[in-house]
């Protein structure tokens, strides 16, 4: 497989999903950081897809708690972003994934 067709790790997409959810809820990075006693730079690096925090589960639970949402939705949104933006799937695979997502209840779709 060509190097430009290799998918990047999930980190960048999980960070973007968390940032989008946070911004949609009008929550500042500082509020997430305070919830788990880290500095805002840690949150910024995570949302930028630059670095995993020391305790990723704790961070994701902080997002879920501060945004009042199920943490699984953050993972699902990240996975959808990853699938939609990475060039590794052919057209048929993308259609199969979109069909599977349509089977989710409307209130659980990213």
Secondary structure, 3 states (H helix, E strand, C coil): CCHHHCCCCCHHHHHHHHHHHHHHCCCCHHHHHHHCCCCHHHHHHHHCCCCCCCCHHHHHHHHHHHHCCCHHHHHHHHHHHHHHHCCCCCHHHHHHHHHHHHCCCHHHCC
